[in-house]
């Protein structure tokens, strides 16, 4: 009779969505390493993607013949579902499950956005501004770094912001192939039917994406002091 009463009590009670005691006990052991792993996946992927896309975007803006094939290839990569791309990558000899295939996939997903925005940003620079810079005796390299890229910065950073949020979001799925990060907490919570882990991982991943987006916006404004003066 007593066991039946306990069973009925368990059925009536609402499940606890957030176990604050678990969060406090596992903060340094589980939560902080998951955040660090997610930041590592995202930062490394974005850095590699920028190293590839910025020079490629500049070349595509200069030599228009290479722009269509570049966008075709990067668009094709962007269209592959994430789990399918993970599966393709880990089937390649020498690539095993873990962070490596996830970083490769995140870089692939970022290229289309970053290259397009780099080209669009450079195209937005007025031709008369470039002519004036040439008239002042600036070389092509000086015009690129002192005139074109600073003026194209808002469009380029807009692409970086989109790519960053995309990377942080898709990185959570990387836990499915043992890449770690906040996605591991979400998958572990699902496997254990433990809502606290699921909610904690999801909230932290969302907060990380928002923080990165706002940080990039603030960074872009610092690099454009003339815009701050104009608003003032």
N, C-alpha and C positions, 0 to 999 in steps of 0.2 A: 504493500500500500504506500509505504514511504517512497519507494523508488518510482512508483507511478506518479506521485505528486511532484517529485523532482523533474520527471520527464515533462509533465505538463507545464511546469514553471519555465523550463528551458524553451519550450515551444512558444510560450506567450511572450517571453522577454524579447525585445528587439535586439538584433545583433549590434555590437559596438563597431562603428565605422572607424573611429580613430582610437587606438590604444596608445595614449601618451606615455604610459610607462614603458612600452616596448620602444618607442622612439627615443626616450631618454637613455635607456639601457644600451641601445644598439647604435646610437648616433655616431660615435667615433669608430666603431668596429665595422659597421655596414653602410651607413648613410654617407659619411664623408668620403670613403673610398669610391663609392658609386658616383658621387659628384665629380671627384677628381678624374675618374675614368671617362666620364662623359665629356668633361672639358678637354681631356687629352684627345679623344676621338674627333671632337669638333674642331679644335684649334689646329691640329695637324692636317686634317682634311682641307680646311679653309686655306691654310698657308700654302699647301701644295697646289690647290686649285687657283689661287691668285698668281702663283709663280708661273703657271701655265697660261692662264687666260689673259692676263694683262698684256704680255708681249704679243700673244696671238691676236688679241683685239686691236692693238696698235698696227700690226702688220695687215690685218684684214681691212682696217680703215684706210690704209695707204694703198694697198693692192686689192682692189675690189674683186678680182677674179677668184681669189681664194676664199672670199666670204661665204658664197653659197655652199661649197663643199664642207667648209668648217661647220656651218650651222646645220647642215644635213647630218653629219656624223654625230655632233653633240646632241642634236635633237633626237636622233635614233637612240642614243644612250639614255637620254632623259625619259624616253617613252617605255623603257623596260621596267616592269614592276620590281620593287626592291627585293622581295624574296626570290624571285626568279634570277635576278642579277647575282645575289649572294650564292645561289646554287650553281650558276655558271662559273663564278670565280673559284669556288672551292673545288670544282671539278678539274681545274687547270693544275697540271703537275707543278709542285713546288709551292702552291698556295694552300694552306691548311686553315681550318676554322680558327677564328680568333679575330684580333683587331685588323690584321692586314687586309683581308677582302672587304671589310666594312669601310676602311679608309679609301680603298680604291673605288668602291661604289659611290661613296659620298663625294669624292672628287669628280667622278663622272657626272653625277647629277648636278653639280654646280657649274660646270663649264658653259653650258648653253646660256644661262642667265648672265654670268659674268662677262662672257665675250660679247653678247648682244648689247649689254649696257655700256661696255667700254666703247664699242663702235658708235652707239647712239650718242654717248657723251661727247666724243670727239667730233661727230657730225654736227652737234649743236653749237660748236664754236663758230662765231661769225667769220666769214671769209675776209671781211675788211679788217678784222682784228689781227688775223694772221698776216695780211699784207702790210699792215702798219708795223708789225714786229719785224718783218723782213726789211722794211724801209729803215728801221733803226739799226740794222746791221746784225741782227741775231741770226745764228746758224740754225739749221733744221733741228738739231738736238736741243738747243736752247729754247726754241719756240715750243717744242714738245713739252719740255719739263717746266718751263716758266710761264707759258701762256695756255697751251691746249689742255694739258692735264689738270691744272688748277681750275680752269673754267668748266671742264667736263666732270669735275669732282662730284657735284650733287647727283648726277645720273649714275656715275660709277658706284658711289657709296650706296645708292638706292638698290643697285643690283647686289652689292655685298650684303646688305641687310636681308634681302630676300633669300640669298644663298645661305646665310648663316642660320636663319630660322629654319630653313629646309633641312640643313645638315643636322641641327640639334634634334629636330623631329624624327628624321629617318634613323638617326643613330640609336634611338630607343629600340628599334626593330633588330639592330645588330646584336643584341643580347641573345637572340634566337640561335646565333652561331658562335656563342661564347665570346663575344667582344667586350662584355662587361658594360659598365655605365649604369645609368638610371633604369634602363630597360630591364636589366637583370632583376631589380627589385619588383618591377611590374610583373614579369613572368613568374618569378618565385611566389609573389602574392597570389597570382591566379592559380598556380599549381597547389598552393597550400590553402586556398579559399580564405585568404587573410586580407581583408579590405585595407587594413592600415598600410601594408606594404605597397599595394596597388595605388592608393591615393597619394601616399608620400612620394613615390616615384613619379607619378603623373604631375603632381603639383610642382615638384622641384624642376622637372624638365620644362614645364611651362614657364616657371619663374626664370630659369636660366635663359630661355629664348627671349623673354621680354627684357631682361637685363642686358643681354648682348645687343639687342636691337636699339635700346635707348643709349647704350654706351657708344655704339657706332654713330648714332645721330649726333651725340655731343662731340665726338671726335671730328666729325665732318664740319661742324660749326666752328670748332677751334682752328681748323685748317683754312677757314674762309673768314678772316677777320673783317674783310670789306663788307660782307653780308651783315655782320653784327652792327657795324657802323651805320649802314644804310637803314636798318630797322630802328636804331636809336634816333 
